């Protein structure tokens, strides 16, 4: 396996990709030399009739086919509401990690991430609970998602003070359009502390793929209304135009350029991207081979700034 500049998002498994399609995508991803798959215990509670754990179950069934566990790193998350429970209390973490291990059909989680901050739980309690999981071998490394700088800093300081495992990774929302949550103090902290940064929503819910350019395009997706409200504005269209310009220089797709920008961005280790077909996956993987020039980056950032 290689240190992958691309992380496969498992949020679509059991939602817009059925189990057979999900398994074929996982096979192709790993066979192509990539190794990190990201999911969460709550995927996909938003689908009518789902209770959460559907994505983990599909990944677990794939791992159980044999010969796969040693070829892949599995990342999952805890902390968002599932089964009427939410938060990062010690008891919740200890219970939900067992549920994830059972669904994933494995004896360890390679990267266990707090999905969202829980201001109501002291960081000492959360970090001690996570640290025990690392020491027990049930979890190999821990990470944080959707943390603000002050809470991430407090968590890192707690680990140092208590002499326990600390967060190794950060998972922020970050793409050419949505930059304000990460650029600045959070990015500075992550780089200073040497955290691995795996970004989510790298394609801005699909907007940066270029599929959504007119009101009629928005009707093609259940997410269309939200995409239109958030991204279909003058700045969003400027970014799409810049992506088109750079894509034409490289005979590439806009999505590939958007991910390549992330891959080459200082302070980013790898973006997360999801695929619902092998064709989509092939395009995402091509992004890892795309080398943007200084002129390309300038074109993109002038539109995005």
C-alpha positions in Angstrom: 0.0 0.0 0.0 1.0 3.6 -0.5 0.3 6.7 1.4 -2.8 7.7 -0.6 -3.3 11.3 -1.8 -7.0 10.4 -2.0 -9.4 9.0 0.6 -12.5 7.1 -0.5 -15.6 8.4 1.1 -18.0 5.8 2.4 -21.0 8.1 2.9 -22.7 6.9 -0.3 -22.4 3.2 0.6 -25.9 1.9 1.2 -27.4 5.2 0.1 -26.7 6.1 -3.6 -24.5 3.1 -4.1 -25.9 -0.4 -3.3 -23.8 -3.1 -1.7 -22.7 -4.7 -4.9 -21.7 -1.4 -6.4 -19.9 -0.4 -3.2 -17.9 -3.6 -3.2 -16.8 -3.1 -6.8 -15.7 0.4 -6.0 -13.8 -0.7 -3.0 -12.1 -3.5 -5.0 -11.1 -1.1 -7.8 -9.8 1.6 -5.3 -7.6 -0.9 -3.4 -6.4 -2.7 -6.5 -5.3 0.7 -7.9 -2.9 1.1 -4.9 -5.0 3.4 -2.6 -5.6 2.4 1.0 -7.7 4.6 3.2 -11.5 4.4 3.3 -13.5 6.9 5.5 -16.9 6.2 7.0 -18.9 7.0 10.1 -21.3 5.2 12.4 -24.1 7.6 11.4 -23.9 6.8 7.7 -26.7 6.9 6.5 -29.3 7.9 9.1 -30.7 10.5 6.8 -32.2 7.9 4.4 -35.8 6.9 5.2 -35.8 3.6 7.0 -32.1 3.6 7.9 -30.9 3.6 11.5 -27.2 4.3 10.9 -24.3 1.8 10.4 -25.3 0.9 6.9 -22.0 2.1 5.4 -19.9 0.3 8.1 -21.9 -2.9 7.5 -21.3 -2.8 3.8 -17.5 -2.2 4.4 -17.5 -5.0 7.0 -19.1 -7.4 4.6 -16.5 -6.5 2.0 -13.6 -7.0 4.5 -15.0 -10.4 5.5 -14.6 -11.7 1.9 -11.0 -12.5 2.8 -7.6 -11.1 2.0 -8.7 -7.5 2.2 -8.2 -6.4 5.8 -4.4 -6.1 5.5 -4.7 -4.1 2.3 -6.9 -1.3 3.6 -7.0 1.3 6.4 -10.4 1.9 7.8 -11.4 5.2 9.3 -14.7 5.8 11.1 -16.3 8.3 13.4 -18.3 8.7 16.6 -20.2 11.6 18.3 -23.1 12.4 16.0 -26.6 11.3 16.9 -27.3 7.6 16.4 -29.9 5.5 18.2 -31.0 8.6 20.2 -27.5 9.1 21.6 -25.1 11.9 20.8 -21.9 13.2 22.2 -18.3 12.3 23.3 -18.8 11.1 26.8 -16.7 8.2 27.9 -19.6 5.7 28.1 -20.8 6.6 24.7 -17.4 6.3 23.0 -16.8 2.9 24.7 -20.2 1.6 23.6 -20.2 3.0 20.1 -16.7 1.8 19.2 -17.9 -1.8 20.0 -20.8 -1.3 17.6 -18.5 0.0 14.9 -16.1 -2.9 15.3 -18.9 -5.4 15.1 -20.4 -3.9 11.9 -17.0 -3.5 10.3 -16.2 -7.2 11.3 -12.7 -6.3 12.4 -10.7 -6.3 15.6 -9.3 -2.8 15.2 -10.1 0.6 13.6 -7.2 2.3 12.0 -8.4 5.8 12.5 -11.2 6.6 15.0 -12.4 10.2 14.7 -14.6 12.4 16.9 -17.2 13.4 14.3 -18.1 16.7 15.8 -17.1 18.6 19.0 -19.1 18.0 22.1 -18.8 21.2 24.2 -20.8 19.6 27.0 -18.1 17.0 27.7 -14.7 18.0 29.1 -11.9 17.4 26.6 -10.0 15.4 29.3 -12.8 12.9 29.5 -13.0 12.5 25.7 -9.2 12.2 25.2 -8.8 9.7 28.1 -11.6 7.5 26.6 -9.9 7.6 23.2 -6.5 7.1 24.6 -7.7 3.9 26.3 -8.9 2.6 23.0 -5.5 3.2 21.5 -3.7 1.5 24.3 -6.1 -1.5 24.1 -5.4 -2.0 20.4 -9.0 -1.5 19.4 -8.0 1.8 17.7 -4.6 2.5 16.1 -4.9 6.3 15.8 -7.4 9.0 16.6 -8.5 12.1 14.8 -10.9 15.1 15.1 -13.5 16.4 12.6 -15.3 19.7 12.6 -13.3 21.2 15.5 -12.7 24.9 16.0 -9.1 26.0 16.7 -9.6 26.6 20.4 -11.2 23.2 21.1 -8.6 21.4 19.0 -5.8 23.2 20.8 -7.4 22.3 24.2 -7.7 18.7 23.2 -4.0 18.5 22.1 -2.9 20.2 25.3 -5.0 17.8 27.4 -3.3 14.8 25.8 0.1 16.3 26.4 -0.7 17.2 30.0 -2.1 13.7 30.8 0.5 11.8 28.9 -2.0 10.0 26.6 -2.4 9.6 22.9 -3.3 12.7 21.0 -5.2 13.5 17.8 -3.1 12.6 14.8 -5.5 13.9 12.2 -8.0 16.6 11.5 -11.0 16.4 9.1 -12.2 19.9 8.1 -14.6 21.0 5.5 -12.5 22.5 2.7 -12.7 23.1 -1.0 -12.2 25.9 -3.5 -15.5 27.5 -2.5 -15.6 26.7 1.3 -12.3 27.9 2.6 -13.1 30.1 5.6 -13.5 27.3 8.1 -10.0 25.9 7.6 -7.8 28.7 6.1 -6.5 30.8 8.9 -6.0 29.8 12.6 -7.2 26.2 12.2 -4.9 25.5 9.2 -2.0 27.2 11.0 -2.6 25.0 14.1 -2.8 21.8 12.1 0.4 22.6 10.2 2.3 23.7 13.4 1.2 20.5 15.2 2.0 18.2 12.2 -1.5 16.9 12.0 -2.5 14.9 8.9 -5.4 16.7 7.3 -8.1 14.8 5.3 -10.7 17.3 4.0 -14.3 16.5 3.4 -16.7 18.0 0.8 -13.8 18.4 -1.6 -16.2 18.9 -4.4 -18.7 21.1 -2.5 -21.5 18.5 -2.5 -20.9 17.9 -6.2 -21.1 21.6 -7.3 -17.4 21.7 -8.3 -17.9 18.8 -10.6 -19.6 21.2 -13.0 -22.8 19.2 -13.1 -24.9 22.1 -11.7 -24.8 25.2 -13.8 -28.5 26.1 -14.4 -31.7 25.8 -12.4 -32.7 22.8 -14.5 -29.5 21.0 -13.5 -30.5 21.3 -9.8 -33.6 19.2 -10.5 -31.4 16.2 -11.3 -30.4 15.6 -7.7 -32.1 15.4 -4.3 -29.3 17.7 -3.1 -30.0 20.2 -5.9 -32.0 22.7 -3.9 -29.3 23.0 -1.2 -26.5 23.2 -3.8 -28.3 26.0 -5.7 -28.9 28.0 -2.5 -25.4 27.7 -1.3 -23.2 27.8 -4.4 -25.1 29.0 -7.4 -24.1 32.7 -7.2 -21.6 34.9 -9.0 -18.6 33.7 -6.9 -19.6 30.0 -7.5 -19.9 30.6 -11.2 -16.5 32.3 -11.3 -14.9 29.3 -9.7 -16.6 26.9 -12.2 -15.3 29.1 -15.1 -11.8 28.9 -13.6 -12.1 25.1 -13.3 -13.2 24.9 -16.9 -10.2 27.0 -18.0 -7.7 24.8 -16.1 -9.4 21.6 -17.1 -9.2 22.5 -20.7 -5.4 23.0 -20.4 -5.0 19.5 -19.1 -7.8 17.6 -21.0 -9.3 16.9 -17.6 -12.7 17.2 -15.8 -13.5 20.1 -13.4 -13.8 17.6 -10.5 -10.3 16.3 -11.2 -8.9 19.9 -11.1 -10.8 20.7 -7.9 -9.3 17.7 -6.2 -5.8 18.2 -7.6 -5.9 21.7 -6.1 -6.6 20.2 -2.7 -3.9 17.5 -3.1 -1.3 20.2 -3.9 -2.5 22.6 -1.3 0.0 23.1 1.7 -1.7 22.0 4.9 -3.7 19.2 3.2 -2.7 15.6 3.3 -5.5 14.1 1.2 -9.1 15.0 0.2 -12.0 12.6 0.7 -14.1 11.9 -2.3 -17.0 9.6 -2.9 -18.0 7.7 -6.0 -21.2 5.9 -6.9 -19.8 4.2 -10.1 -16.5 2.9 -11.4 -16.4 5.7 -14.0 -16.7 8.3 -11.2 -14.0 6.5 -9.3 -11.7 6.5 -12.3 -12.1 10.2 -12.6 -11.3 10.8 -9.0 -8.2 8.7 -9.1 -7.0 10.6 -12.2 -6.9 13.7 -10.0 -4.0 12.2 -8.1 -1.9 12.2 -11.2 -2.8 15.8 -12.3 0.0 18.3 -11.7 -1.2 21.9 -11.7 1.1 24.7 -12.7 1.6 27.9 -10.8 -0.5 29.6 -13.4 -3.3 27.0 -12.9 -3.2 27.6 -9.1 -3.3 31.3 -9.6 -6.3 31.1 -12.0 -8.2 29.0 -9.4 -7.3 31.0 -6.4 -8.1 34.3 -8.1 -11.6 33.1 -8.7 -11.9 31.5 -5.2 -10.4 34.3 -3.1 
